């Protein structure tokens, strides 16, 4: 279901995207006589994002007063027809703060999703990258299909409210049929409203946009910081353009060797591990844990609560109720970051007493819904990119066959993630491959960071990525921590390793462990 992280969604469908809204632009024209690599970007002050992109204010200046600038880059709609119609790819940047002679180039960020807006996420976290800005222009973008970069449109706000509230873990044939019909209706709406764009939002298309971006920004090499799904995008870029890779860091790494089913199963284990760690943390504190006396009690109470919600929802954000699906979404959202665990504790405590507002707010953040009931296109883009990339199409019968394995991986999240595999059923566009090709022989070293407590992109994926990139390319670094990603944990060891590489070209020793 799109209300949960899709097999490759991973990235900041969670903590980071709580802050997300989108700002960008799209357009269409004929480029028959135009060399797109020679285009000049018109940088201007960034306006406030539209409601469909999350709303909110224009990005605030960075510490010291530096302003964010926005522009639109033309790219081919169809990369197999580079002289055909174009779309606009929305960009944002903050110019390097150091001496001009120390500037390395542009450092392009992709924060994941897929479907996350770099236009809104980079300013939200801009101060975290202040040291990197001493030698780089910080740059991000809304990938094709996201925000105003030819943003995918599917169902309207009222339809999405119903879609994200529905029972996503059916218990009988009637509930299964209702779920399947709902998925078909959603996917049909995507085709009806965005059918022209759907075939052209594959990760390989966005990787080609990245190389065009590199050229338009005036860089000989692509310096890149990819997080979560952004690591997959970076790996695909390295495969397509190994000689154009500059200094690159992959954080919260997607396992490129897995099928979408294997990715979902890995997430089941990952979120179960995060829940186990949450329960251990809550019950280990000096004060009593308000949601359980022991680790087992915490998890048992959550399981019973979700089971009860299946037939008896509690009050949520009026007029909506907190259903089993929205509560599960809220729990998953909070498990992306240890910083969110106090909200999860409070949300569960209040929900047990009949007040589901906190859990529903967390669920809304995952789905890109604001307080006024407006949805950005996060989930529409997420599903569209995943389904354009992933070849697999699963049937209800196949999911039912696989339920025991998913339940073994996670008693709490197994059904939820197994039924989520139906998201691409009856999709209008054929998926590209079983998994991405990231082999990048001839590329320079790429730093690949795995977090042992990552729920969304389990730790093992970092080693698989490092090996798949090729000998001498992938350089693995381990962070023994919690949450999705490592650099933004502000761990000193991780920061020094990444900063040393990006700023000074010092490749960390393979196998480095930070804790």
C-alpha positions in Angstrom: 0.0 0.0 0.0 1.3 3.5 -0.7 0.5 4.3 2.9 3.6 2.4 3.9 7.2 2.5 2.7 7.4 0.8 -0.7 10.0 -1.8 -1.3 12.5 0.9 -2.5 10.8 3.9 -1.0 13.0 3.8 2.1 14.3 7.2 2.2 12.9 10.1 3.8 9.4 9.0 3.7 9.9 9.6 7.4 11.8 11.9 9.6 13.2 14.1 6.9 10.0 14.4 5.0 8.2 15.6 8.1 9.6 18.9 7.0 9.0 18.4 3.3 7.1 20.5 0.9 8.1 21.1 -2.6 9.2 24.0 -4.8 10.2 23.8 -8.4 9.0 24.2 -11.9 8.1 22.2 -15.0 7.5 23.1 -18.5 7.3 21.6 -22.0 8.9 22.7 -25.2 10.6 21.3 -28.3 14.3 21.2 -28.1 15.0 20.0 -31.7 17.7 22.7 -32.3 18.8 23.3 -28.7 21.9 21.9 -27.0 20.5 21.4 -23.5 24.0 21.0 -22.0 24.7 24.6 -23.0 21.6 26.1 -21.4 22.1 28.9 -18.9 20.2 28.7 -15.7 18.3 31.7 -14.4 18.8 31.7 -10.6 16.2 33.7 -8.7 15.0 34.0 -5.1 12.9 30.9 -4.2 9.2 31.5 -3.8 7.0 29.7 -1.3 6.0 26.2 -2.3 2.5 25.6 -3.7 -0.1 23.7 -1.6 0.3 20.6 -3.7 4.0 20.6 -2.7 3.4 20.8 1.0 2.8 24.6 1.3 4.7 26.7 3.8 7.1 29.6 3.6 9.9 30.3 1.2 13.2 28.8 2.5 14.8 30.9 5.2 18.3 32.3 4.7 21.2 30.3 6.0 23.1 31.4 9.1 25.1 34.4 8.0 22.4 35.5 5.7 23.1 33.5 2.5 20.0 33.2 0.4 18.7 30.1 -1.4 18.4 30.5 -5.1 16.1 28.5 -7.4 16.1 27.7 -11.2 14.7 25.3 -13.7 16.7 23.1 -16.0 15.3 21.8 -19.2 15.7 18.0 -19.7 14.3 15.7 -22.3 11.0 14.1 -21.4 12.1 10.9 -23.1 15.9 10.3 -23.0 15.6 8.0 -26.0 14.5 11.1 -27.9 16.9 13.8 -26.6 15.8 16.3 -29.2 12.1 15.9 -28.4 9.8 17.5 -25.8 11.3 18.8 -22.6 10.3 19.0 -19.0 11.6 21.3 -16.3 13.7 20.0 -13.5 13.6 22.3 -10.4 16.9 23.1 -8.7 17.9 24.9 -5.6 21.4 26.0 -4.4 23.3 27.9 -1.8 26.6 29.3 -3.0 29.9 28.2 -1.4 30.8 30.2 1.6 34.6 29.9 1.4 37.2 31.6 -0.7 36.6 31.2 -4.4 39.9 29.5 -4.9 39.0 26.8 -2.4 35.8 25.9 -4.2 35.6 22.2 -5.4 32.4 22.6 -7.4 28.7 21.7 -6.8 27.7 19.0 -4.3 24.4 17.6 -5.4 22.1 16.0 -2.8 19.3 13.5 -3.3 17.5 12.8 0.0 15.6 9.7 -1.1 12.0 8.5 -1.2 11.8 8.1 -4.1 9.5 11.0 -4.3 11.2 13.3 -1.8 11.6 17.0 -2.7 15.2 18.2 -2.6 14.0 21.7 -3.0 12.4 21.7 0.4 14.6 19.1 2.2 18.0 20.8 1.5 17.0 24.1 3.1 15.4 22.3 6.1 18.8 20.7 6.8 21.1 23.2 5.2 22.8 24.2 8.5 23.9 20.6 8.9 26.0 20.9 5.8 27.6 24.3 6.7 31.1 22.8 6.7 30.6 21.2 3.3 29.4 24.6 2.0 32.9 26.1 2.7 34.1 24.4 -0.5 30.9 23.5 -2.4 27.8 25.1 -3.8 25.1 23.0 -2.1 22.6 21.9 -4.7 19.5 19.7 -4.7 16.5 19.2 -7.0 13.1 17.7 -7.4 13.6 14.6 -9.5 11.3 14.1 -12.5 7.9 13.1 -11.3 8.3 15.0 -8.0 6.8 18.4 -7.1 6.9 20.7 -10.1 9.4 18.6 -12.0 6.6 17.1 -14.1 5.0 16.0 -10.8 2.8 12.9 -11.0 -0.8 13.3 -10.1 -3.1 10.5 -9.1 -6.2 10.7 -6.9 -7.6 13.9 -5.3 -7.4 14.8 -1.6 -10.7 13.2 -0.6 -9.9 10.0 -2.4 -6.5 9.9 -0.8 -8.0 10.3 2.7 -10.1 7.2 2.0 -7.2 5.3 0.4 -4.8 5.8 3.3 -7.4 4.9 5.9 -8.5 1.6 4.3 -7.7 -1.8 5.7 -4.3 -2.6 4.2 -4.0 -6.1 5.9 -7.1 -8.0 4.7 -8.4 -10.9 6.8 -10.8 -12.5 4.3 -11.7 -12.7 0.6 -14.1 -9.7 0.8 -11.4 -7.5 2.4 -8.8 -8.7 -0.1 -11.1 -7.8 -3.1 -11.8 -4.4 -1.6 -8.0 -3.7 -1.3 -7.2 -4.9 -4.8 -10.0 -2.8 -6.3 -8.7 0.2 -4.4 -5.2 -0.3 -5.7 -6.5 -0.7 -9.2 -8.5 2.5 -8.9 -5.5 4.5 -7.6 -3.2 3.2 -10.3 -5.8 3.9 -13.0 -6.0 7.5 -11.7 -2.2 7.9 -12.0 -2.4 6.7 -15.6 -5.4 9.0 -16.4 -3.8 12.1 -14.9 -0.1 11.5 -15.7 0.0 8.9 -18.3 2.4 10.9 -20.5 5.0 11.1 -17.8 4.7 7.6 -16.2 7.0 5.9 -18.6 9.8 8.4 -18.1 10.4 8.5 -14.3 12.7 5.6 -14.0 15.9 5.9 -12.0 17.9 5.6 -15.2 16.1 8.7 -16.5 16.9 10.7 -13.4 20.5 9.5 -13.5 20.8 11.0 -17.0 19.2 14.2 -15.6 22.0 14.3 -13.0 24.7 14.1 -15.7 23.0 17.0 -17.6 22.8 18.9 -14.4 26.5 18.3 -13.9 27.2 19.9 -17.3 24.9 22.8 -16.9 26.4 23.6 -13.5 29.8 23.7 -15.1 31.4 20.7 -13.3 33.7 18.2 -15.0 32.8 15.6 -12.4 29.6 14.9 -10.4 30.2 15.4 -6.7 27.3 13.7 -5.0 25.7 13.0 -1.6 22.9 10.4 -1.8 20.8 9.3 1.1 18.5 6.2 1.1 17.0 5.8 -2.3 19.5 8.5 -3.3 22.2 5.8 -2.9 20.5 3.7 -5.6 20.3 6.7 -7.8 23.9 7.4 -7.2 24.8 3.8 -8.0 22.9 3.8 -11.2 24.7 7.1 -12.2 28.0 5.5 -11.4 27.1 2.6 -13.6 26.1 4.8 -16.5 28.9 7.4 -16.1 31.8 5.9 -14.1 34.3 8.3 -15.5 32.2 11.3 -14.5 32.0 10.4 -10.8 33.8 12.8 -8.5 33.6 12.6 -4.8 30.5 10.7 -3.8 29.0 9.5 -0.5 26.1 7.0 -0.1 24.4 7.1 3.3 21.6 4.7 4.5 22.2 2.4 1.6 19.7 0.5 -0.5 20.7 -3.0 -1.3 21.0 -3.1 -5.1 21.0 -6.8 -5.3 17.5 -7.4 -4.0 14.2 -7.8 -5.8 11.3 -5.7 -4.5 10.0 -8.7 -2.5 13.4 -9.2 -0.9 13.5 -5.5 -0.1 10.1 -5.6 1.6 11.2 -8.6 3.6 14.3 -6.8 4.6 12.3 -3.9 5.8 10.1 -6.2 7.8 13.2 -7.3 9.7 14.5 -3.8 9.9 11.4 -2.2 11.4 11.0 -5.1 13.8 14.6 -4.5 15.0 13.8 -0.8 15.4 10.7 -1.7 17.4 12.7 -4.1 19.6 15.2 -1.4 20.2 12.5 1.2 21.0 10.9 -1.2 23.6 14.3 -1.9 25.1 15.1 1.8 25.4 11.7 2.7 26.9 11.8 0.0 29.6 15.5 0.5 30.5 15.0 4.1 31.7 14.9 5.0 35.4 11.3 6.2 35.1 8.6 3.7 34.3 7.9 3.2 30.6 4.3 4.4 30.2 3.5 1.9 27.4 4.7 -1.4 28.9 6.5 -2.9 31.9 8.9 -5.1 29.9 10.1 -5.2 26.3 7.7 -8.0 25.6 4.9 -6.2 27.3 5.5 -3.1 25.1 5.3 -5.1 21.9 2.4 -7.2 23.0 0.4 -4.1 24.0 1.1 -2.5 20.6 0.1 -5.7 18.8 -3.2 -6.0 20.8 -3.9 -2.3 20.2 -3.5 -2.7 16.4 -5.7 -5.8 16.4 -8.4 -3.9 18.3 -8.3 -1.0 15.9 -9.1 -3.4 13.0 -12.7 -3.4 14.1 -12.9 -0.5 16.5 -10.9 2.7 15.4 -10.4 5.4 18.0 -10.7 9.2 17.6 -8.0 10.7 15.4 -7.8 14.1 13.7 -11.5 15.0 13.2 -13.4 14.0 11.2 -11.0 11.1 10.6 -10.5 8.2 13.0 -7.3 6.4 13.8 -7.6 3.1 11.9 -5.3 0.1 12.1 -3.5 1.2 8.9 -3.0 4.8 10.0 -1.8 3.7 13.4 0.7 1.3 11.8 1.9 4.1 9.5 2.4 6.4 12.5 4.5 3.8 14.3 6.6 3.1 11.3 7.1 6.8 10.7 8.4 7.3 14.3 10.8 4.3 14.0 12.8 6.1 11.3 14.6 8.2 13.9 15.5 7.7 17.5 14.6 11.4 18.0 11.0 10.5 17.3 10.8 7.8 19.9 9.5 10.2 22.6 6.6 11.1 20.2 5.9 7.4 19.7 5.8 6.8 23.4 3.4 9.7 23.9 1.4 8.8 20.9 0.9 5.3 22.0 0.1 6.3 25.6 -2.6 8.7 24.4 -4.0 6.3 21.8 -4.5 3.6 24.4 -6.7 6.2 26.2 -8.7 6.8 23.0 -6.8 9.8 21.6 -5.1 9.0 18.3 -4.1 12.5 17.2 -0.3 12.1 17.5 -0.1 8.8 15.7 -2.4 10.1 13.0 -0.2 13.2 12.6 2.8 10.9 12.1 0.9 8.9 9.6 -0.1 12.1 7.7 3.6 13.1 7.6 4.4 9.8 5.9 1.7 10.3 3.3 2.5 14.0 2.6 -0.8 15.4 4.1 -0.8 18.8 5.7 -3.1 20.2 8.4 -5.5 21.5 5.9 -6.0 18.1 4.3 -3.9 18.9 1.2 -1.6 16.2 -0.1 1.7 16.8 -1.8 2.7 14.3 -4.5 5.2 12.3 -2.4 3.3 9.0 -2.5 2.2 9.4 -6.1 5.8 10.0 -7.2 7.0 7.2 -4.8 4.7 4.6 -6.4 5.3 5.8 -9.9 9.1 5.6 -9.7 9.1 2.3 -7.9 6.7 0.7 -10.4 8.6 2.1 -13.4 11.8 0.6 -11.9 10.7 -2.7 -10.5 9.8 -5.5 -12.9 7.9 -7.6 -10.4 4.1 -7.6 -10.3 2.6 -9.6 -7.4 -0.9 -11.1 -7.1 -3.0 -11.5 -3.9 -2.5 -15.2 -4.1 1.3 -14.8 -4.2 1.2 -12.4 -1.2 -0.9 -14.9 0.8 1.7 -17.6 0.0 4.5 -15.4 1.3 2.7 -14.2 4.5 4.3 -16.8 6.8 7.8 -15.7 5.8 6.9 -12.0 6.4 5.3 -12.8 9.8 8.4 -14.7 10.8 10.5 -11.6 9.9 8.2 -9.3 11.8 5.1 -10.4 13.9 4.0 -6.7 13.9 4.9 -5.4 10.5 4.9 -8.6 8.4 1.4 -8.5 7.0 1.6 -4.7 6.5 4.7 -5.0 4.3 3.7 -8.2 2.5 0.4 -6.7 1.3 2.3 -3.6 0.3 3.7 -5.6 -2.6 0.4 -5.2 -4.4 1.2 -1.5 -5.0 2.4 -2.1 -8.6 -0.3 -4.6 -9.6 -2.1 -3.4 -12.8 0.4 -0.5 -13.2 0.2 1.0 -16.6 3.9 0.9 -17.3 6.1 -2.1 -17.4 8.9 -2.2 -14.8 12.5 -2.0 -16.0 14.4 -4.7 -14.1 14.4 -7.0 -11.0 17.0 -4.8 -9.4 19.3 -1.9 -10.5 22.7 -2.4 -12.1 25.3 -0.4 -10.1 28.5 -2.0 -11.3 30.9 1.0 -11.8 34.3 -0.4 -12.9 36.6 2.6 -13.5 34.9 4.9 -11.1 36.9 6.5 -8.2 36.2 5.5 -4.6 32.7 6.0 -3.3 32.1 6.0 0.5 29.3 3.7 1.4 27.9 4.1 5.0 25.7 1.5 6.7 23.9 2.0 10.0 23.5 -1.1 12.1 20.1 0.1 13.5 18.6 1.4 10.3 15.0 0.1 9.9 14.3 1.2 6.3 17.6 0.4 4.6 19.0 -2.5 6.7 22.7 -2.4 7.4 23.6 -5.4 5.2 22.7 -3.3 2.1 25.9 -1.2 2.5 28.2 -4.2 2.1 26.1 -5.4 -0.9 26.4 -2.0 -2.5 30.1 -1.7 -1.9 30.7 -5.1 -3.5 28.3 -4.4 -6.4 30.0 -1.1 -7.2 33.2 -3.1 -7.8 36.7 -3.6 -6.5 38.4 -0.4 -5.5 35.2 1.6 -5.9 32.9 0.9 -2.9 34.5 1.8 0.4 32.4 0.6 3.3 32.0 2.5 6.6 29.9 1.2 9.5 28.0 3.3 12.0 26.8 1.5 15.1 23.7 3.6 15.8 19.9 3.9 15.5 17.7 5.5 12.9 17.8 6.0 9.2 21.1 7.3 8.0 24.4 8.2 9.7 25.7 11.6 8.8 22.8 13.5 10.2 23.1 11.6 13.5 26.0 14.1 14.0 28.3 11.3 15.1 31.8 12.8 15.2 33.5 9.8 13.7 31.1 9.7 10.7 31.2 13.4 10.2 35.0 13.5 10.2 35.2 10.6 7.7 32.7 12.1 5.3 33.9 15.7 5.6 37.5 14.6 5.2 36.7 12.8 1.9 34.4 15.4 0.4 36.5 18.4 1.4 40.0 17.1 1.1 39.7 13.9 -0.9 40.9 11.7 2.0 39.3 8.3 1.4 38.5 6.6 4.8 40.0 3.2 5.4 37.7 0.4 4.2 36.0 -1.3 7.1 36.1 1.8 9.4 33.6 1.4 12.3 32.1 4.4 14.1 30.0 4.2 17.3 
